[in-house]
Each structure stands twice: as C-alpha cells, then as structure tokens.
Amino acid sequence: MKQLTIHKLQCYLALKYKEGSNSSALFMKLVEEVGEVAEVLNQLEGRKENTANTLLEKELVDVIHYAVAIASINHIDLTKAIIKKDKQAAIKYNQSPNLEEFLVIQSKKD
C-alpha cells in the first residue's frame, strides 16, 4: 500500500470536493461525525448501552476526512499549519521536542 500523507489526502479531497461543496455543508458533516465519536466513546466506556457494532476507528476516520476536506477547499496547507501550531504550543507549554524537531529526529533514524 502506498504511504498516505496529509498533503496527498488534501489533494485527493480537493479533487473530490472541487465542485458543489462548501465549508458550511462539510462542517455540518464534521459535527455529525464528532457526535458519532462521542456515542462510540460513551458505549466503550460504559456510559451508554452498546446497541450498535460501530467502530471508533471508522468514526475517527470520518472526522479526519471532513476536517481535512474543509482545509482543502479553503486552500489551507495542513502540514505547515500543524507544524506552526505545534511549535507555538511547545513554546507556550515549555514542551520539547516540538513536532518539527521530532520529525528531524525521526528522519535521522530512518
């Protein structure tokens, strides 16, 4: 199987949603999927009866799909945005390494 990157997923979803989709419609789907994640977590953690055979994996993938789709149709480079946001958080919360440093360390191990 080919390696999936955020960039490749964004390119795919930009193509998939290039016509007829808007951020508001995708956001409504995202909210729906987040609610489904909450339902699964409630079932898995015993707060609700497990009435369906729903997998957390499936619902999380749906959340990622719609979040990335929104970024894609709004021309947001999520790779850059995630690294920038993580760097700011690492400084704010005095955490090390930040994501960019982690990626450098990992690339040296490969």
C-alpha positions, 0 to 999 in steps of 0.5 A, a space after each residue: 500500500 502506498 504511504 498516505 500523507 496529509 498533503 496527498 489526502 488534501 489533494 485527493 479531497 480537493 479533487 473530490 470536493 472541487 465542485 458543489 461543496 462548501 465549508 458550511 455543508 462539510 462542517 455540518 458533516 464534521 459535527 455529525 461525525 464528532 457526535 458519532 465519536 462521542 456515542 462510540 466513546 460513551 458505549 466503550 466506556 460504559 456510559 451508554 448501552 452498546 446497541 450498535 457494532 460501530 467502530 471508533 476507528 471508522 468514526 475517527 476516520 470520518 472526522 479526519 476526512 471532513 476536517 481535512 476536506 474543509 482545509 482543502 477547499 479553503 486552500 489551507 496547507 495542513 502540514 505547515 499549519 500543524 507544524 506552526 501550531 505545534 511549535 507555538 504550543 511547545 513554546 507556550 507549554 515549555 514542551 520539547 521536542 516540538 513536532 518539527 524537531 521530532 520529525 528531524 529526529 525521526 528522519 535521522 533514524 530512518 
